[in-house]
Amino acid sequence: MEIADLPTLNASLNALASVFLVTGYLMIRSRRIDAHRRCMLSALGTSALFLVSYVIYHASAGSVPFRGTGALRVVYFAVLVPHIILAAAILPLALLTTARGLRGDYARHVRIARWTLPVWLYVSVTGVIVYLMLYHL
């Protein structure tokens, strides 16, 4: 694997994290707590691998400019800007939500998870969209 392969790996990790998040949500809705815990910890691990790979890539390759123009450029930045802002927020949110769940502080876990899940899912899905727009348009 080369540095140039990391954006595809990163998008794949984001997509996989999205699958774990949705599956984890479905598991808790059906009261399958152990399966929920495994899915959410898998999402956290997958996102951690993404973060390491993302930092390695950008430390080596720098930033990649978007080449699109016109309305496509507006759409790209309309997706990118909230993605970046929420990506900065999701790390502490995900860690706090996970810690509360693992400690058994379920009332506080549920309260913050109602915010964490949609933000984390948004960041993961828009990460894939940003990748597709940046490298495949």
C-alpha positions as CSV (number, residue, x, y, z in Angstrom):
1,M,0.0,0.0,0.0
2,E,1.2,3.4,-0.9
3,I,0.4,6.9,0.3
4,A,-1.7,7.5,-2.8
5,D,-4.0,4.6,-1.8
6,L,-4.9,6.1,1.6
7,P,-7.8,8.3,0.4
8,T,-9.6,5.2,-0.8
9,L,-8.8,3.4,2.4
10,N,-10.1,6.4,4.3
11,A,-13.4,6.5,2.4
12,S,-13.7,2.7,2.9
13,L,-13.2,3.1,6.7
14,N,-15.8,5.9,6.8
15,A,-18.3,3.8,4.9
16,L,-17.6,0.8,7.3
17,A,-18.0,3.1,10.3
18,S,-21.4,4.2,8.9
19,V,-22.5,0.6,8.6
20,F,-21.4,-0.2,12.2
21,L,-23.3,3.0,13.4
22,V,-26.5,2.1,11.7
23,T,-26.3,-1.5,12.7
24,G,-25.5,-0.5,16.3
25,Y,-28.6,1.8,16.3
26,L,-30.8,-1.0,15.0
27,M,-29.4,-3.4,17.6
28,I,-30.2,-1.0,20.5
29,R,-33.7,-0.4,19.1
30,S,-34.3,-4.1,19.3
31,R,-32.8,-4.3,22.8
32,R,-29.8,-6.3,21.7
33,I,-27.4,-4.6,24.0
34,D,-24.3,-6.8,23.5
35,A,-24.6,-6.5,19.7
36,H,-25.1,-2.8,20.1
37,R,-21.9,-2.5,22.2
38,R,-19.9,-4.6,19.7
39,C,-21.1,-2.5,16.7
40,M,-20.4,0.8,18.4
41,L,-17.0,-0.2,19.6
42,S,-16.3,-1.4,16.1
43,A,-17.4,2.0,14.7
44,L,-15.1,3.7,17.2
45,G,-12.2,1.4,16.2
46,T,-12.8,1.9,12.5
47,S,-13.0,5.7,13.0
48,A,-9.7,5.6,15.0
49,L,-8.0,3.7,12.1
50,F,-9.5,6.3,9.7
51,L,-8.0,9.2,11.8
52,V,-4.6,7.6,11.9
53,S,-4.7,7.0,8.1
54,Y,-6.0,10.5,7.4
55,V,-3.3,12.1,9.4
56,I,-0.6,10.0,7.7
57,Y,-1.9,10.9,4.3
58,H,-2.2,14.6,4.8
59,A,1.1,14.8,6.6
60,S,2.7,13.2,3.5
61,A,0.6,14.6,0.7
62,G,-0.7,17.9,2.0
63,S,-4.1,19.1,1.0
64,V,-5.8,18.3,-2.3
65,P,-7.5,21.1,-4.1
66,F,-11.0,20.6,-5.5
67,R,-10.9,20.9,-9.3
68,G,-14.6,21.3,-9.9
69,T,-16.2,24.6,-11.0
70,G,-19.5,26.4,-10.9
71,A,-22.4,24.9,-9.1
72,L,-20.4,21.7,-8.4
73,R,-17.9,23.7,-6.5
74,V,-20.6,25.3,-4.4
75,V,-22.1,21.9,-3.5
76,Y,-18.6,20.6,-2.6
77,F,-17.9,23.3,-0.2
78,A,-21.5,23.2,1.2
79,V,-20.8,19.5,2.1
80,L,-17.1,20.1,3.1
81,V,-17.5,23.0,5.6
82,P,-20.1,21.4,7.9
83,H,-18.2,18.1,7.5
84,I,-15.0,19.7,8.9
85,I,-16.7,21.5,11.7
86,L,-18.6,18.4,12.9
87,A,-15.6,16.2,12.4
88,A,-13.8,18.3,15.0
89,A,-16.7,17.9,17.4
90,I,-17.2,14.2,17.0
91,L,-14.0,12.9,18.6
92,P,-14.8,14.2,22.1
93,L,-18.5,13.4,21.7
94,A,-17.8,9.8,20.6
95,L,-15.3,9.3,23.4
96,L,-17.7,10.7,26.0
97,T,-20.6,8.7,24.8
98,T,-18.6,5.5,24.7
99,A,-17.2,6.1,28.2
100,R,-20.7,6.7,29.6
101,G,-21.9,3.5,28.0
102,L,-19.0,1.4,29.2
103,R,-19.3,2.8,32.7
104,G,-23.0,1.8,32.8
105,D,-24.1,5.5,33.1
106,Y,-27.0,4.7,30.7
107,A,-29.2,7.7,31.4
108,R,-26.4,10.1,30.5
109,H,-25.2,7.8,27.7
110,V,-28.6,7.9,26.0
111,R,-28.9,11.7,26.4
112,I,-25.6,12.4,24.6
113,A,-25.9,9.5,22.2
114,R,-29.0,11.2,20.7
115,W,-26.6,13.9,19.5
116,T,-23.5,11.8,18.9
117,L,-25.1,9.3,16.5
118,P,-26.5,11.7,13.9
119,V,-23.3,13.9,14.0
120,W,-21.0,10.8,13.7
121,L,-23.1,9.3,11.0
122,Y,-23.2,12.7,9.1
123,V,-19.4,13.0,9.4
124,S,-18.8,9.4,8.2
125,V,-21.2,9.6,5.2
126,T,-20.1,13.1,4.1
127,G,-16.5,11.8,4.4
128,V,-17.3,9.3,1.6
129,I,-19.1,12.0,-0.4
130,V,-16.1,14.4,-0.1
131,Y,-13.8,11.6,-1.2
132,L,-16.0,10.8,-4.2
133,M,-16.2,14.5,-5.2
134,L,-12.5,15.2,-4.7
135,Y,-11.1,12.1,-6.4
136,H,-13.7,10.9,-8.8
137,L,-15.4,14.0,-10.4
